[in-house]
């Protein structure tokens, strides 16, 4: 009986162009804040360890949401 080799396929990481391999950037997914907030809130309150895998990832938010978040942070400080 021949020995079977199992491989885990994680998707293409590079794209071949002739003999040159070119990395393709990850494509983002557009979602609404209302779609991900309940999931993130539950993960934070449940102290899920997978959150640390993404804490250095950057997100793009609108400037008005950023302003609101900064104001909220300022007024949430103890003693404010």
MARBA-707128 format. One record per residue (C-alpha): residue number from 0; residue in one letter; x, y, z. Coordinates in steps of 0.1 Angstrom, whole numbers, always signed. Each point is the difference from the previous one (the first is absolute). Layout:
% MARBA-707128
<rec resi="NUM" resn="A" x="X" y="Y" z="Z"/>
...
This chain:
% MARBA-707128
<rec resi="0" resn="X" x="+0" y="+0" z="+0"/>
<rec resi="1" resn="X" x="+14" y="+34" z="-10"/>
<rec resi="2" resn="X" x="+6" y="+26" z="+27"/>
<rec resi="3" resn="X" x="-23" y="+30" z="-4"/>
<rec resi="4" resn="X" x="+12" y="+35" z="+3"/>
<rec resi="5" resn="X" x="-23" y="+26" z="+13"/>
<rec resi="6" resn="X" x="+5" y="+37" z="-7"/>
<rec resi="7" resn="X" x="-19" y="+29" z="+13"/>
<rec resi="8" resn="X" x="-11" y="+24" z="-27"/>
<rec resi="9" resn="X" x="-1" y="+36" z="+12"/>
<rec resi="10" resn="X" x="-5" y="+17" z="-33"/>
<rec resi="11" resn="X" x="+24" y="+16" z="-24"/>
<rec resi="12" resn="X" x="+26" y="+22" z="+16"/>
<rec resi="13" resn="X" x="+18" y="+10" z="-31"/>
<rec resi="14" resn="X" x="-9" y="+4" z="-37"/>
<rec resi="15" resn="X" x="+24" y="-12" z="-26"/>
<rec resi="16" resn="X" x="+8" y="+24" z="-28"/>
<rec resi="17" resn="X" x="+23" y="-19" z="-23"/>
<rec resi="18" resn="X" x="+29" y="-11" z="+22"/>
<rec resi="19" resn="X" x="-5" y="+29" z="+24"/>
<rec resi="20" resn="X" x="-23" y="-6" z="+31"/>
<rec resi="21" resn="X" x="-19" y="+31" z="+9"/>
<rec resi="22" resn="X" x="-18" y="+3" z="+34"/>
<rec resi="23" resn="X" x="-36" y="+10" z="-3"/>
<rec resi="24" resn="X" x="-13" y="+22" z="+28"/>
<rec resi="25" resn="X" x="-29" y="-12" z="+21"/>
<rec resi="26" resn="X" x="-33" y="+13" z="-11"/>
<rec resi="27" resn="X" x="-21" y="+16" z="+27"/>
<rec resi="28" resn="X" x="-37" y="-7" z="+6"/>
<rec resi="29" resn="X" x="-24" y="+28" z="+5"/>
<rec resi="30" resn="X" x="-24" y="-4" z="+29"/>
<rec resi="31" resn="X" x="-22" y="+24" z="+20"/>
<rec resi="32" resn="X" x="+10" y="+9" z="+35"/>
<rec resi="33" resn="X" x="-34" y="-13" z="+12"/>
<rec resi="34" resn="X" x="+9" y="-34" z="-14"/>
<rec resi="35" resn="X" x="+33" y="-5" z="+18"/>
<rec resi="36" resn="X" x="-6" y="+20" z="+33"/>
<rec resi="37" resn="X" x="-21" y="-27" z="+17"/>
<rec resi="38" resn="X" x="+25" y="-27" z="-9"/>
<rec resi="39" resn="X" x="+30" y="+21" z="+12"/>
<rec resi="40" resn="X" x="-18" y="+10" z="+32"/>
<rec resi="41" resn="X" x="-8" y="-36" z="+8"/>
<rec resi="42" resn="X" x="+36" y="-10" z="-7"/>
<rec resi="43" resn="X" x="+14" y="+27" z="+22"/>
<rec resi="44" resn="X" x="-24" y="-7" z="+29"/>
<rec resi="45" resn="X" x="+8" y="-38" z="-4"/>
<rec resi="46" resn="X" x="+37" y="+9" z="+0"/>
<rec resi="47" resn="X" x="+7" y="-20" z="-32"/>
<rec resi="48" resn="X" x="+37" y="-5" z="-6"/>
<rec resi="49" resn="X" x="-3" y="+2" z="-38"/>
<rec resi="50" resn="X" x="-6" y="+37" z="+4"/>
<rec resi="51" resn="X" x="+37" y="+5" z="+7"/>
<rec resi="52" resn="X" x="+8" y="-15" z="-34"/>
<rec resi="53" resn="X" x="-15" y="+32" z="-15"/>
<rec resi="54" resn="X" x="+8" y="+27" z="+24"/>
<rec resi="55" resn="X" x="+27" y="+15" z="-23"/>
<rec resi="56" resn="X" x="-22" y="-1" z="-31"/>
<rec resi="57" resn="X" x="-10" y="+34" z="-13"/>
<rec resi="58" resn="X" x="-36" y="+11" z="-8"/>
<rec resi="59" resn="X" x="-12" y="+28" z="-20"/>
<rec resi="60" resn="X" x="-29" y="+20" z="+16"/>
<rec resi="61" resn="X" x="-16" y="+32" z="-11"/>
<rec resi="62" resn="X" x="+13" y="+32" z="+15"/>
<rec resi="63" resn="X" x="-33" y="+8" z="+18"/>
<rec resi="64" resn="X" x="+0" y="-34" z="+17"/>
<rec resi="65" resn="X" x="+36" y="+5" z="+10"/>
<rec resi="66" resn="X" x="-9" y="+34" z="+15"/>
<rec resi="67" resn="X" x="-28" y="-16" z="+20"/>
<rec resi="68" resn="X" x="+22" y="-28" z="+12"/>
<rec resi="69" resn="X" x="+27" y="+24" z="+12"/>
<rec resi="70" resn="X" x="-26" y="+22" z="+18"/>
<rec resi="71" resn="X" x="-15" y="-31" z="+16"/>
<rec resi="72" resn="X" x="+35" y="-12" z="+11"/>
<rec resi="73" resn="X" x="+7" y="+35" z="+15"/>
<rec resi="74" resn="X" x="-32" y="+1" z="+20"/>
<rec resi="75" resn="X" x="+3" y="-36" z="+12"/>
<rec resi="76" resn="X" x="+33" y="+7" z="+18"/>
<rec resi="77" resn="X" x="-3" y="-4" z="+37"/>
<rec resi="78" resn="X" x="-3" y="+34" z="+16"/>
<rec resi="79" resn="X" x="-12" y="+17" z="-31"/>
